[in-house]
Each structure stands twice: as structure tokens, then as C-alpha cells.
Amino acid sequence: MASTQKKLQGLVAATVTPMTELGEINISVIGHYVNYLVEEQGVKNVFVNGTTGEGLSLSLDERRLLAKEWVTQGKNKLDQVVIHVGALSLKESQELARHAAEIGADGIAVMAPFFLKPTNKDALVCFLRKWLLRAPTLPFYYYHIPSLTGVKIRAEELLERIQEEIPSFQGVKFSDKDLLDFGQCVDQNGTQQLAFLFGVDEQLLSALVMGATGAVGSTYNYLGKQNNLILEAFKRNDFSSALNYQFCIQRFMNFVIKLGFGVPQIKAMMSLVSGIDVGPPRLPLQRASQDFIHQAQAKLMSLELLSLAGSQSGSSEACN
């Protein structure tokens, strides 16, 4: 897969990490997971060991094992497998980058370190450049997620310097709601060379209007088919349909966010919709409550986003 070197675009599923009831990773279901994404959701790109994948709660050995399994199972099925290799330790990040190159991943991504933080763009770019010594030719994506890292350096301020310092830079995973910052990234850099991957699922259409070339998100694991309808409608300039599909997904997202929506709930939704048991999250996260699962399932059904045996359609909420 690594030899393709084509631009990462379209939907990219931010994968969850399957775990057993005892909290150990469970790679035995990843082959089924790959088939489900491709055949049921129409999603052929994945972002592994990121926030949704609880990457920073995993050991180095676990992250390597998961990365290798995704690359192995995705061969000839997935278009691109991008591995998040960010870590608080520069040496650990370098090792993960080296391993990703070794196993044939299609790209690597890194978020800013979030405990001892870089205080300016020069320090951050220096950090990013250093770990690339172990994977100098593998396509690199900067993972911008200031709400979790606490690093408030705007992406717009970084991109020119990153391009100057890191020849393998291919784009940005922009997981922030600041559409001004995102728009300026696109406006000042264009989309001919870089991939602009938006990471706030409920604002996908807005990002497409601003020039996004693709999107990385957790809901593409189980609502990929519906989100692909947005991309298809936008591509054919059918903005009315695109907006209708986006509003439909927003109704679901607005509902579950009010209930409390994070990695545990994402894993519960993935298990519910796909039928693949991806297990609980790892501590300190707590598994989603049965009440959440029942309410979210009912909402999906009312919106006709979930097809269950014996379910009734025709709700006034349905997204037709």
C-alpha cells in the first residue's frame, strides 16, 4: 500500500481499538472490521491509534501490534492506512514512526505533545521534524486537535513552516471547530499539493464548502454510508440534498452529545450498528450505559439511520 503515494481524500474512519472484557486489545476482529468498513459503509481509508482508538492509553507494543494488523488485513482492500504515532516521548514517537514505515503503512500522523507543551510554532515544528528522522519518506500529516492537546497554535501559522522543514508533509487532520483557521489554511496553501482533512463530523458540509479534500472521523465507522451521501451530493452540486443529509446526521449528533458522547459511546455505537463486538474502553474511561445505548439506538431508528430486524420506518424524523 505504501507505494501508491496518492493523495488521501474522501472519508477516513478514525478506528476504535477492539478490546476484550478484561481491557486487553483484541486484534482477532480487525479483518471483519475492515470488511465491514469497505462493504457496508463504503469507507476505504483508516486512521489508526488516534483519539478514537485510545492510542495514548496503549503501550508501544500494543500500538505496534494494532498498526501491523490493520496494514496486514487492509492489504488489497483499503486504499490507505494512516498510523498516528504521536506520543509524549520523542523517542517513543520516533520508534512508532520507524515501525510504521517498516510495516508498509501509507502515512503517519502526529499531534502536538500535550503535557510539556511547545510554546511557539518553532518549537512545535522542531519536535515534528525530529521524529521524522526515523521515517523520512513516509507521508506525514499534522494532527491538529487543540481542544485535547491544549496547544493553541493556529494551524494557519504552522503550515508554511512545516512545508519548509518537512519534505514529506502531505496535509493536516484538522480536528477543531475554528472554520476561519481551517479556511485560511486552504486559502493560503491550496489543495493541489496538500490534503485538508476535516475532523469534526457534524460540520463536514461546512468544511467541504471551505475546501476540505476529505474528512477523518469516528462516525464514519458506522455512518459512513450516510456521510458518503453528503460527499456525492456536494460533488454533483446538489447542495439541497447535501444539506439535508448533513442536517440528518446533525440531529443524531446533537441528541447524543447532549447525553454525553465520547470514546465509550462511540465504541457502543460501533458494536451496535456493525455487529462487531469492539468491547469496552480502557480505564480511566467507563463503558457507555445501557440507557445511552437504548436512547441512541431509538434515535438512529427514528432517523432511519439504523436498519434493525423488525424495526418500523416512516417516522416523521426520517432523513429522506
Buried (B, 14 or more C-beta within 10 A) or exposed (E): BBEEEEBBBBBBBBBBBBBEEEEEBBBEBBBBBBEBBBEBBBBBBBBBBBBBBBBBBBEBEBBBBBBBBBBBBBEEBBBBBBBBBBBEEEEBBBBBBBBBBBBBBBBBBBBBBBEEBBEEBEBBBEBBBEBBEBBEEBBBBBBBBBEBBEBEBBBBBBBEBBEEBBEBBBBBBBBBEBBEBBBBBBEEBEBEEBBBBBBBBBBBBBBBEBBBBBBBBBBBBBBBBBBBBBBBBBEEEBEEBBBBBBEBBBBBBEBBEEBEBBBBBBBBBBBBBBEBBBBBBBEEBEBBBEEBBEBBBEBBBBBBBBEEEEEEEEEEEEBE
